Amino acid sequence: MSTALYVLSTLGGYLLTSALLLKYPGLLHRPRRHRFRCRHISHRGGAGENLENTMGAFRHAVNVGTDMLELDCHLTKDEQVVVSHDENLKRSTGLDVNISDLKYSELPPYLCRLDVTFQKECYCEGEDKRIPLLKEIFEDFPHTPINIDIKVNNDVLIKKVSELVTQYQREHLTVWGNVSHEIVDKCHKENAHIPILFCLRRVLLLLGLFYTGLLPFFPIPEDFLEIPMPSIILKLKEPEKISRSQRFTIWLTDMLLMRKALFDHLTARGLQVYIWVLNEEHEYKRAFDLGATGVMTDYPTKLKNFLHNYPA
């Protein structure tokens, strides 16, 4: 056999095996099992219907029927784990102070009206303006899965969150992580029993493995892929402020990331795929049509109504 024929034969065998395992990963990997499977995820408790990351928002989302609460954690000066998206409270409270510089009792209340980050020119008002403790969410919603974004690279914060998860026996109902690989690595080392999210570095590696056909052969330690739908960036900016190169970059990123074959493969291996942050029905539909497990939204009621008419 000539060298060319040998190379072609080897390449053909590789491509065939890769395609087969991409579609049927159970031939090589045992699918993992989770105690929960979430279609409806409330971003910051549903930041479009109540003030974000408040007990009022979380209670409303759970009453609506959300499958999962997504929230963000920081650490106060007296080492209390609090639920807030921002470390600096200027945007949310009007005061230019950092959570880490204040004791919990010193934290200011939220403003009466906050912007909805992922919905252009939209605002939300609410009566509950208190920044809650993470343990309050665990106490009030013992059976609700919680998705925790560890916002800062702080060993004490990671340890405290892990201790709370263990104290409330929530390892099977919690997922945590961050875009930073350092934070995710620390989370996993601190408590390997809590499922982890893909960090940005691992998402890029995942895409590289997928497009080279190598993904079916690699083990995946993460349990949840949580990624944005890049195309929503276009609705958040003024059209005249987006250059042609930026539009092309957004289109290309969206095309590479939003792949049904990738989502189906991960799902067959027992992973869950969450797309954020979607607030329109056509966005919900696109995500689920692509095979996403769940959608993260600022509008829990709107997503609930959509899912009522969308087949599971």
C-alpha positions in Angstrom: 0.0 0.0 0.0 1.3 3.4 -0.9 1.9 6.1 1.7 -0.9 8.2 0.3 -3.4 5.3 0.4 -2.3 4.5 4.0 -2.8 8.0 5.1 -6.2 8.2 3.4 -7.3 4.9 4.9 -6.2 6.0 8.4 -7.8 9.3 8.1 -11.0 7.7 6.9 -11.1 5.3 9.8 -10.5 8.1 12.2 -13.3 10.2 10.8 -15.7 7.3 10.7 -14.9 6.4 14.3 -15.2 10.0 15.4 -18.5 10.5 13.7 -19.9 7.3 15.2 -18.8 8.1 18.8 -20.0 11.7 18.4 -23.5 10.4 17.8 -23.3 7.4 20.1 -20.8 8.4 23.0 -22.3 5.7 25.2 -20.1 3.2 23.3 -17.1 4.7 25.0 -18.4 6.7 28.0 -20.9 5.9 30.7 -23.5 8.7 30.9 -23.4 10.5 34.2 -26.6 10.9 36.2 -27.8 14.0 38.1 -30.6 14.4 40.7 -32.0 17.3 38.7 -32.5 18.4 35.1 -33.4 22.0 34.6 -35.2 23.7 31.7 -36.2 26.8 33.5 -33.4 28.8 35.1 -34.0 32.2 36.8 -31.1 34.6 36.2 -30.3 36.4 39.5 -33.7 35.2 40.6 -35.4 36.8 37.6 -34.0 40.3 37.3 -36.7 41.5 35.0 -39.6 40.8 37.3 -38.0 41.7 40.7 -34.9 43.4 42.0 -32.0 41.0 41.2 -30.6 38.6 43.7 -33.1 39.4 46.5 -35.2 37.0 48.5 -38.3 38.6 46.9 -36.9 37.6 43.4 -36.0 34.1 44.5 -39.4 33.5 46.1 -41.3 34.8 43.1 -39.2 32.6 40.7 -39.8 29.5 42.8 -43.6 30.3 43.0 -43.6 30.6 39.2 -42.1 27.1 39.0 -38.5 27.7 38.1 -36.3 24.6 38.0 -33.1 26.4 39.2 -32.0 29.7 40.8 -28.9 31.3 39.4 -27.1 33.7 41.7 -23.7 35.3 42.5 -21.7 35.3 45.7 -19.2 37.6 47.4 -17.6 37.8 50.8 -18.1 40.6 53.3 -15.4 42.0 55.6 -16.7 39.9 58.5 -16.6 36.8 56.2 -20.3 36.5 55.5 -21.3 34.9 52.1 -23.7 37.3 50.5 -25.7 37.1 47.2 -24.8 40.0 44.9 -23.6 40.3 41.3 -21.3 43.3 41.8 -18.4 43.6 44.2 -18.7 47.3 43.9 -22.1 48.5 44.9 -22.3 51.8 42.9 -24.6 50.4 40.2 -27.0 48.6 42.5 -27.1 50.8 45.6 -25.7 54.2 44.5 -22.8 54.0 46.9 -19.3 53.6 45.6 -18.2 50.9 48.1 -17.0 47.4 47.9 -18.7 44.4 49.6 -15.3 43.2 50.9 -14.7 46.4 52.7 -18.0 46.3 54.7 -19.4 44.1 57.4 -22.7 42.5 56.5 -24.6 44.8 58.9 -23.1 47.8 57.0 -24.2 46.8 53.5 -26.5 49.4 52.0 -29.9 48.5 50.5 -30.5 48.2 46.7 -31.9 51.2 44.8 -35.7 51.0 44.2 -35.0 50.7 40.4 -32.3 48.7 38.7 -31.5 48.1 35.0 -32.0 44.7 33.5 -28.6 44.0 32.1 -29.6 41.7 29.3 -32.7 43.6 28.1 -32.1 46.9 26.4 -33.5 50.0 28.1 -35.5 47.9 30.6 -35.7 48.5 34.3 -37.1 46.6 37.3 -38.6 47.9 40.5 -39.1 46.1 43.8 -39.8 46.5 47.5 -37.3 44.0 48.7 -34.0 45.9 48.6 -31.9 43.8 51.1 -28.8 41.9 50.1 -29.3 38.4 51.4 -27.0 35.8 52.8 -26.4 32.6 50.8 -27.6 30.5 53.8 -31.0 32.2 53.6 -31.5 30.9 50.1 -30.4 27.4 51.2 -32.8 27.6 54.2 -35.8 28.9 52.3 -35.4 26.6 49.2 -34.0 23.3 50.4 -35.2 21.4 47.4 -34.4 23.9 44.6 -31.2 23.5 42.6 -28.9 26.5 42.9 -26.4 27.7 40.3 -23.6 29.7 42.0 -21.2 32.0 40.3 -18.2 32.5 42.5 -17.5 36.1 41.5 -14.0 36.6 42.9 -10.9 34.5 43.3 -11.0 34.3 47.1 -10.0 31.1 48.9 -12.0 32.0 52.0 -15.2 32.7 49.8 -14.8 29.3 48.1 -14.3 27.5 51.4 -17.2 29.2 53.0 -19.5 28.4 50.1 -18.4 24.8 50.2 -19.0 24.6 54.0 -22.5 26.0 53.6 -23.3 23.5 50.8 -22.1 20.7 53.0 -23.9 22.0 56.1 -27.2 22.1 54.2 -26.5 18.8 52.5 -26.9 20.3 49.0 -24.0 18.7 47.1 -26.5 17.0 44.9 -28.5 20.2 44.3 -25.8 22.7 43.7 -23.5 23.6 40.7 -20.7 26.2 41.0 -18.0 27.8 38.9 -16.8 30.9 37.1 -15.3 31.9 33.7 -11.9 31.8 35.4 -10.1 28.5 35.3 -8.3 29.3 38.5 -11.6 29.7 40.4 -13.1 26.5 39.0 -9.9 24.6 39.8 -10.1 25.8 43.4 -13.8 25.0 43.7 -13.2 21.4 42.5 -10.2 20.9 44.8 -12.2 22.4 47.8 -15.2 20.1 47.2 -15.1 17.5 44.4 -18.7 16.4 45.3 -20.2 19.7 44.0 -20.6 19.6 40.2 -18.7 22.3 38.3 -19.3 24.5 35.3 -17.0 24.9 32.3 -14.6 27.9 32.6 -13.8 30.0 29.5 -10.5 28.2 28.9 -12.3 24.8 28.9 -15.0 26.0 26.6 -12.4 27.0 24.1 -10.7 23.6 24.5 -14.1 21.9 24.1 -14.7 23.7 20.8 -11.2 22.8 19.6 -11.8 19.1 20.3 -15.3 19.2 18.7 -14.1 20.7 15.4 -11.1 18.4 15.2 -13.2 15.3 15.8 -11.3 14.5 19.0 -14.1 15.3 21.5 -15.6 11.8 21.6 -12.3 10.3 22.7 -11.7 12.7 25.7 -13.1 12.5 29.2 -15.0 15.6 30.5 -14.8 16.4 34.2 -17.4 19.2 34.1 -21.1 18.5 34.5 -22.6 21.6 33.0 -21.9 23.7 30.0 -23.2 27.2 30.6 -22.7 29.6 27.7 -24.1 32.7 26.2 -26.0 33.0 22.9 -23.6 35.5 21.1 -26.3 36.8 18.8 -28.1 38.5 21.7 -25.3 41.1 21.8 -26.7 42.7 18.7 -30.0 43.7 20.4 -28.2 45.2 23.4 -26.2 47.7 21.5 -27.2 50.6 19.2 -26.9 49.4 15.6 -24.8 52.4 14.5 -22.3 51.6 17.3 -21.6 48.1 16.0 -18.9 48.0 13.3 -18.9 45.5 10.4 -16.0 43.6 11.9 -17.8 43.4 15.2 -20.9 42.1 13.5 -18.8 39.5 11.7 -17.1 38.4 14.9 -20.5 38.0 16.7 -21.9 36.0 13.8 -18.8 33.8 13.6 -18.8 33.2 17.4 -22.5 32.4 17.3 -22.1 30.0 14.4 -19.2 28.1 16.1 -20.8 28.0 19.6 -24.4 27.3 18.9 -24.1 23.8 17.4 -26.8 21.1 17.8 -24.3 18.3 17.2 -22.2 19.5 20.1 -25.2 19.9 22.4 -26.6 16.5 21.5 -23.2 14.8 22.1 -22.8 16.4 25.6 -26.4 15.6 26.5 -25.9 11.9 25.5 -22.9 11.9 27.8 -25.1 13.1 30.7 -24.0 16.7 30.7 -26.5 19.6 30.8 -26.3 22.6 28.5 -27.6 26.0 29.7 -27.9 29.1 27.4 -27.9 32.6 28.9 -29.3 35.2 29.2 -32.4 34.9 26.9 -35.5 37.1 27.3 -37.4 36.7 24.1 -39.6 33.8 22.9 -37.6 33.4 19.6 -34.4 33.1 21.7 -36.0 30.5 23.9 -37.1 28.6 20.8 -33.8 28.7 19.1 -32.0 27.4 22.2 -34.3 24.5 22.8 -34.4 23.7 19.0 -30.6 23.4 19.2 -30.8 20.9 21.9 -30.1 23.0 25.0 -31.2 21.4 28.3 -32.2 24.7 29.8 -32.5 28.4 29.3 -31.5 31.2 31.8 -33.8 34.2 31.8 -34.6 37.4 33.5 -38.3 36.8 33.0 -39.4 33.6 34.8 -43.1 34.1 34.0 -42.4 34.6 30.3 -40.3 31.5 30.1 -42.9 29.5 32.0 -45.6 30.5 29.5 -43.3 29.6 26.6 -42.5 26.1 28.0 -46.2 25.5 28.5 -46.6 25.3 24.8 -43.1 23.9 23.9 -42.8 20.1 24.0 -40.4 18.7 26.5 
